[in-house]
Amino acid sequence: MERPRGPSPRPGVGSDPVGGPARPTRTRPGQPRQRRPQRLRNHLMELGLVGLGKMGGNMRERIRRAGHTVIGYDRNPDLADVHSLRELVDSLQAPRVVWVMVPAGAATQSTIDELGELLSIGDVVVDGGNSRWTDDEKHAEELAAKGIGFVDCGVSGGVWGLENGYALMYGGAKDHVARVQPVFDALKPEGEFGAVHAGKVGAGHFAKMVHNGIEYAMMQAYAEGWELLEKVDSVTDVREVFRSWQEGTVIRSWLLDLAVNALDEDEHLERLKGFAQDSGEGRWTVEAAIDNAVPLPAITASLFARFASRQDDSPQMKMIAALRNQFGGHAVEKN
């Protein structure tokens, strides 16, 4: 692959991360292929990445570790490799792939609008944020009118994704997905599972929305159990009860592990307020259930419990807040 055309990227763009694995040496046709890890045996490619926050910054690092070139743009110049979307597009060879990791709604819309004016026929845009699936359909239609492909991708993994990999759910046409596949392979966890082409445009974010709805209900169940254990006099070590569940029980999970982490940091969660926000995807899940006449009593109740947390200092919401902070680095309100 030739160097990106246009302005020279800042140091580190497409280079090996400090302390990371060396980039495999590429060979000319006919030469023996040098050995490299299984997940690096895909076509190496360039990627433009917009949004380098908690998720985007770690994703850039993981993709680079897989040997791909990533040119990142963020409004924070301390995080960015280039200074504008135009410079990012000019730094990539056509046909380009640009991945957007910015907040859903207006920020995503304005970014995709600007990319639509800068990109060329044959390029592909990936929305990896938490957009609503109905927005995906609109974005795909707008970009298709300009000959630009679109893929939506739900991403789960939070602040742990850099080392553990990200669960990916993506939607779009097969040829557009194929263009992005090397990056999907770099981001996903090692092993057979962890990524899925869920269907047509919108399917990725719809699947991620349902995933988050299930997450709401699971967290609520752990929180309710924790509050009940804390309430009775007969149980004298709630934290160790939770820890004992990590092996051999049917309710063991990564969320349970994170609950134990939170209790190790603050045994009775006394430093937290019983307040938990909702990202919006729980609401969308309930709305979709209503539209499709699908009963979701547990997920709906967990969403309403978060609403209740904003009225009182709910003990259950201390655990919800602690879990959200553990897996996603979400902000917490402290006493």
ChimeraX attribute file (.defattr): number of C-alpha atoms within 10 A of each C-alpha:
attribute: neighborCount
match mode: 1-to-1
recipient: residues
	/A:1	9
	/A:2	5
	/A:3	13
	/A:4	19
	/A:5	13
	/A:6	13
	/A:7	12
	/A:8	13
	/A:9	21
	/A:10	11
	/A:11	8
	/A:12	14
	/A:13	19
	/A:14	25
	/A:15	15
	/A:16	19
	/A:17	16
	/A:18	8
	/A:19	6
	/A:20	12
	/A:21	12
	/A:22	14
	/A:23	17
	/A:24	16
	/A:25	10
	/A:26	11
	/A:27	10
	/A:28	7
	/A:29	7
	/A:30	6
	/A:31	8
	/A:32	8
	/A:33	12
	/A:34	10
	/A:35	10
	/A:36	12
	/A:37	8
	/A:38	8
	/A:39	15
	/A:40	18
	/A:41	16
	/A:42	15
	/A:43	11
	/A:44	16
	/A:45	17
	/A:46	26
	/A:47	26
	/A:48	23
	/A:49	28
	/A:50	27
	/A:51	23
	/A:52	22
	/A:53	14
	/A:54	13
	/A:55	24
	/A:56	22
	/A:57	20
	/A:58	19
	/A:59	25
	/A:60	25
	/A:61	19
	/A:62	24
	/A:63	23
	/A:64	27
	/A:65	22
	/A:66	25
	/A:67	26
	/A:68	26
	/A:69	24
	/A:70	24
	/A:71	27
	/A:72	28
	/A:73	23
	/A:74	22
	/A:75	14
	/A:76	11
	/A:77	11
	/A:78	7
	/A:79	14
	/A:80	22
	/A:81	23
	/A:82	22
	/A:83	15
	/A:84	16
	/A:85	21
	/A:86	15
	/A:87	18
	/A:88	25
	/A:89	24
	/A:90	17
	/A:91	22
	/A:92	22
	/A:93	18
	/A:94	16
	/A:95	14
	/A:96	23
	/A:97	27
	/A:98	27
	/A:99	24
	/A:100	25
	/A:101	26
	/A:102	24
	/A:103	14
	/A:104	17
	/A:105	13
	/A:106	10
	/A:107	12
	/A:108	22
	/A:109	18
	/A:110	11
	/A:111	15
	/A:112	21
	/A:113	14
	/A:114	13
	/A:115	19
	/A:116	21
	/A:117	11
	/A:118	14
	/A:119	23
	/A:120	16
	/A:121	16
	/A:122	15
	/A:123	21
	/A:124	23
	/A:125	26
	/A:126	26
	/A:127	26
	/A:128	28
	/A:129	22
	/A:130	25
	/A:131	27
	/A:132	20
	/A:133	23
	/A:134	13
	/A:135	18
	/A:136	26
	/A:137	18
	/A:138	14
	/A:139	24
	/A:140	21
	/A:141	16
	/A:142	17
	/A:143	22
	/A:144	16
	/A:145	11
	/A:146	15
	/A:147	16
	/A:148	23
	/A:149	25
	/A:150	28
	/A:151	28
	/A:152	33
	/A:153	36
	/A:154	27
	/A:155	24
	/A:156	23
	/A:157	18
	/A:158	21
	/A:159	20
	/A:160	16
	/A:161	21
	/A:162	22
	/A:163	14
	/A:164	15
	/A:165	20
	/A:166	27
	/A:167	21
	/A:168	26
	/A:169	25
	/A:170	28
	/A:171	27
	/A:172	25
	/A:173	14
	/A:174	12
	/A:175	10
	/A:176	20
	/A:177	21
	/A:178	12
	/A:179	19
	/A:180	20
	/A:181	14
	/A:182	21
	/A:183	24
	/A:184	22
	/A:185	21
	/A:186	22
	/A:187	30
	/A:188	26
	/A:189	20
	/A:190	14
	/A:191	8
	/A:192	7
	/A:193	10
	/A:194	17
	/A:195	20
	/A:196	16
	/A:197	16
	/A:198	20
	/A:199	16
	/A:200	15
	/A:201	25
	/A:202	26
	/A:203	24
	/A:204	30
	/A:205	30
	/A:206	29
	/A:207	22
	/A:208	26
	/A:209	25
	/A:210	19
	/A:211	17
	/A:212	20
	/A:213	24
	/A:214	19
	/A:215	16
	/A:216	24
	/A:217	20
	/A:218	19
	/A:219	21
	/A:220	23
	/A:221	15
	/A:222	19
	/A:223	22
	/A:224	16
	/A:225	14
	/A:226	20
	/A:227	18
	/A:228	13
	/A:229	18
	/A:230	17
	/A:231	11
	/A:232	9
	/A:233	7
	/A:234	8
	/A:235	11
	/A:236	11
	/A:237	11
	/A:238	19
	/A:239	20
	/A:240	13
	/A:241	14
	/A:242	19
	/A:243	17
	/A:244	13
	/A:245	16
	/A:246	16
	/A:247	10
	/A:248	8
	/A:249	9
	/A:250	8
	/A:251	13
	/A:252	15
	/A:253	14
	/A:254	11
	/A:255	18
	/A:256	19
	/A:257	17
	/A:258	17
	/A:259	26
	/A:260	22
	/A:261	17
	/A:262	20
	/A:263	20
	/A:264	14
	/A:265	12
	/A:266	14
	/A:267	15
	/A:268	18
	/A:269	18
	/A:270	12
	/A:271	14
	/A:272	19
	/A:273	22
	/A:274	27
	/A:275	24
	/A:276	25
	/A:277	17
	/A:278	11
	/A:279	11
	/A:280	16
	/A:281	22
	/A:282	24
	/A:283	17
	/A:284	18
	/A:285	24
	/A:286	22
	/A:287	14
	/A:288	15
	/A:289	15
	/A:290	12
	/A:291	9
	/A:292	9
	/A:293	9
	/A:294	11
	/A:295	11
	/A:296	15
	/A:297	10
	/A:298	15
	/A:299	23
	/A:300	20
	/A:301	15
	/A:302	21
	/A:303	22
	/A:304	12
	/A:305	17
	/A:306	22
	/A:307	15
	/A:308	16
	/A:309	20
	/A:310	15
	/A:311	10
	/A:312	12
	/A:313	14
	/A:314	19
	/A:315	22
	/A:316	24
	/A:317	27
	/A:318	26
	/A:319	28
	/A:320	28
	/A:321	25
	/A:322	28
	/A:323	26
	/A:324	22
	/A:325	17
	/A:326	20
	/A:327	18
	/A:328	16
	/A:329	15
	/A:330	16
	/A:331	13
	/A:332	20
	/A:333	13
	/A:334	12
	/A:335	8
